[in-house]
Amino acid sequence: MRDRARIPLLARSVKDRVTLFSGGADPWAARSWLRKLERTFGYMSYTYEDKVELAAYHLRDRAVTWCDMQKMIFGEQHITWMMFRDAFERQYFPATFCLARRQEFLNLKQGDRSVLEYNAEFIRLREFCP
């Protein structure tokens, strides 16, 4: 087993980039947290194991309970970053949310918005339509 004391040290190295995530029902907050985390991973060279441990370190409240449940589900199996990310997305980005955003994207019209406002909404929703 790896030295768990190094995770708080890694967390200190990214403290200005990564916030805490407490769970909750707001998919946009979850999406924002996950993106910040992954952008940080892009700047730092972490192993996949470090990514999972660092993400788990930044969870609080209901999100910790969720993470503990995932550990029970996966059991002795080594949790990869992709497994963690997929489980996180299933929990915090329900299919109904993603389908509703896809429909919003498909129905998107500029209407009375400025080009800048329309573009911002387009960018926000485009990830839901592959």
LOPA-780838 format. One record per residue (C-alpha): residue number from 1; residue in three letters; chain; x, y, z. Coordinates in Angstrom, 1 decimal, decimal comma. Layout:
N
FIMI  resi  resn  chain       x       y       z
FIMI   NUM   ALA      A       X       Y       Z
...
//
This chain:
130
FIMI  resi  resn  chain       x       y       z
FIMI     1   MET      A     0,0     0,0     0,0
FIMI     2   ARG      A     1,2     3,4    -0,9
FIMI     3   ASP      A     2,0     6,1     1,7
FIMI     4   ARG      A    -1,3     7,8     2,4
FIMI     5   ALA      A     0,4    10,8     4,1
FIMI     6   ARG      A     1,5    12,1     0,7
FIMI     7   ILE      A    -2,1    12,8    -0,4
FIMI     8   PRO      A    -2,5    15,8     1,9
FIMI     9   LEU      A     0,8    17,0     0,5
FIMI    10   LEU      A    -0,5    16,7    -3,0
FIMI    11   ALA      A    -3,7    18,4    -2,0
FIMI    12   ARG      A    -1,7    21,4    -0,7
FIMI    13   SER      A     0,0    21,6    -4,0
FIMI    14   VAL      A    -3,3    22,1    -5,8
FIMI    15   LYS      A    -5,2    24,0    -3,0
FIMI    16   ASP      A    -5,8    27,1    -5,2
FIMI    17   ARG      A    -7,1    25,0    -8,1
FIMI    18   VAL      A    -9,3    22,3    -6,6
FIMI    19   THR      A   -12,3    23,1    -4,3
FIMI    20   LEU      A   -14,2    20,7    -2,1
FIMI    21   PHE      A   -17,2    18,9    -3,3
FIMI    22   SER      A   -20,0    18,1    -0,9
FIMI    23   GLY      A   -22,4    16,3    -3,2
FIMI    24   GLY      A   -25,9    17,6    -3,6
FIMI    25   ALA      A   -28,4    17,7    -6,4
FIMI    26   ASP      A   -26,8    20,4    -8,7
FIMI    27   PRO      A   -25,3    18,6   -11,7
FIMI    28   TRP      A   -23,7    21,9   -12,8
FIMI    29   ALA      A   -21,8    22,2    -9,6
FIMI    30   ALA      A   -20,6    18,6    -9,9
FIMI    31   ARG      A   -19,6    19,2   -13,5
FIMI    32   SER      A   -17,7    22,3   -12,5
FIMI    33   TRP      A   -15,8    20,4    -9,7
FIMI    34   LEU      A   -14,9    17,5   -12,0
FIMI    35   ARG      A   -13,7    19,8   -14,7
FIMI    36   LYS      A   -11,5    21,8   -12,3
FIMI    37   LEU      A   -10,1    18,6   -11,0
FIMI    38   GLU      A    -9,3    17,3   -14,5
FIMI    39   ARG      A    -7,8    20,6   -15,6
FIMI    40   THR      A    -5,5    20,4   -12,6
FIMI    41   PHE      A    -4,6    16,9   -13,5
FIMI    42   GLY      A    -3,6    18,2   -16,9
FIMI    43   TYR      A    -1,0    20,5   -15,3
FIMI    44   MET      A     0,4    18,0   -12,8
FIMI    45   SER      A     1,8    14,6   -13,5
FIMI    46   TYR      A    -0,3    12,3   -11,3
FIMI    47   THR      A    -0,7     8,6   -11,5
FIMI    48   TYR      A    -4,2     7,3   -12,0
FIMI    49   GLU      A    -4,1     6,1    -8,4
FIMI    50   ASP      A    -3,1     9,6    -7,2
FIMI    51   LYS      A    -6,0    11,1    -9,2
FIMI    52   VAL      A    -8,6     8,8    -7,4
FIMI    53   GLU      A    -7,1     9,5    -4,0
FIMI    54   LEU      A    -6,8    13,2    -4,6
FIMI    55   ALA      A   -10,4    13,4    -5,8
FIMI    56   ALA      A   -11,6    11,4    -2,8
FIMI    57   TYR      A    -9,6    13,7    -0,5
FIMI    58   HIS      A   -11,6    16,7    -1,8
FIMI    59   LEU      A   -15,0    15,2    -1,1
FIMI    60   ARG      A   -17,0    16,2     1,9
FIMI    61   ASP      A   -20,4    15,4     3,5
FIMI    62   ARG      A   -22,7    13,4     1,2
FIMI    63   ALA      A   -20,0    13,0    -1,4
FIMI    64   VAL      A   -17,8    11,1     1,2
FIMI    65   THR      A   -20,7     8,8     1,9
FIMI    66   TRP      A   -21,1     8,2    -1,9
FIMI    67   CYS      A   -17,4     7,5    -2,2
FIMI    68   ASP      A   -17,4     5,1     0,7
FIMI    69   MET      A   -20,3     3,2    -1,0
FIMI    70   GLN      A   -18,3     3,0    -4,2
FIMI    71   LYS      A   -15,4     1,5    -2,4
FIMI    72   MET      A   -17,8    -1,2    -1,0
FIMI    73   ILE      A   -19,2    -1,8    -4,5
FIMI    74   PHE      A   -15,8    -2,2    -6,1
FIMI    75   GLY      A   -14,5    -4,2    -3,1
FIMI    76   GLU      A   -10,9    -5,3    -3,4
FIMI    77   GLN      A   -10,8    -4,3    -7,1
FIMI    78   HIS      A    -8,4    -1,4    -7,8
FIMI    79   ILE      A   -10,4     1,7    -8,6
FIMI    80   THR      A    -9,0     3,4   -11,7
FIMI    81   TRP      A    -9,6     7,1   -12,5
FIMI    82   MET      A   -12,0     6,1   -15,3
FIMI    83   MET      A   -14,0     3,9   -12,9
FIMI    84   PHE      A   -14,2     6,7   -10,4
FIMI    85   ARG      A   -15,1     9,3   -13,1
FIMI    86   ASP      A   -17,8     7,0   -14,6
FIMI    87   ALA      A   -19,4     6,3   -11,2
FIMI    88   PHE      A   -19,2    10,0   -10,3
FIMI    89   GLU      A   -21,0    10,9   -13,6
FIMI    90   ARG      A   -23,7     8,3   -13,1
FIMI    91   GLN      A   -24,4     9,6    -9,6
FIMI    92   TYR      A   -24,2    13,4   -10,2
FIMI    93   PHE      A   -25,2    13,7   -13,9
FIMI    94   PRO      A   -28,4    11,6   -14,2
FIMI    95   ALA      A   -29,5    10,5   -17,6
FIMI    96   THR      A   -32,6    12,7   -17,4
FIMI    97   PHE      A   -30,4    15,7   -16,8
FIMI    98   CYS      A   -28,2    14,9   -19,8
FIMI    99   LEU      A   -31,2    14,2   -22,1
FIMI   100   ALA      A   -32,8    17,5   -21,0
FIMI   101   ARG      A   -29,6    19,4   -21,8
FIMI   102   ARG      A   -29,4    17,6   -25,2
FIMI   103   GLN      A   -32,9    18,7   -26,0
FIMI   104   GLU      A   -32,1    22,2   -24,9
FIMI   105   PHE      A   -29,1    22,2   -27,3
FIMI   106   LEU      A   -31,2    20,8   -30,2
FIMI   107   ASN      A   -33,9    23,5   -29,5
FIMI   108   LEU      A   -31,3    26,3   -29,0
FIMI   109   LYS      A   -32,1    29,5   -30,9
FIMI   110   GLN      A   -30,5    32,9   -30,6
FIMI   111   GLY      A   -33,9    34,7   -30,2
FIMI   112   ASP      A   -33,3    38,1   -28,4
FIMI   113   ARG      A   -29,9    37,1   -27,1
FIMI   114   SER      A   -26,7    38,8   -28,2
FIMI   115   VAL      A   -24,3    36,7   -30,2
FIMI   116   LEU      A   -22,1    36,5   -27,2
FIMI   117   GLU      A   -24,9    35,2   -24,9
FIMI   118   TYR      A   -26,0    32,7   -27,6
FIMI   119   ASN      A   -22,4    31,5   -28,1
FIMI   120   ALA      A   -22,0    31,0   -24,3
FIMI   121   GLU      A   -25,2    28,9   -24,1
FIMI   122   PHE      A   -24,1    26,9   -27,2
FIMI   123   ILE      A   -20,8    26,1   -25,6
FIMI   124   ARG      A   -22,4    25,2   -22,3
FIMI   125   LEU      A   -24,8    22,7   -23,9
FIMI   126   ARG      A   -22,7    21,3   -26,8
FIMI   127   GLU      A   -21,0    18,6   -24,7
FIMI   128   PHE      A   -24,3    16,9   -24,4
FIMI   129   CYS      A   -24,6    16,3   -28,1
FIMI   130   PRO      A   -21,7    14,2   -29,4
//
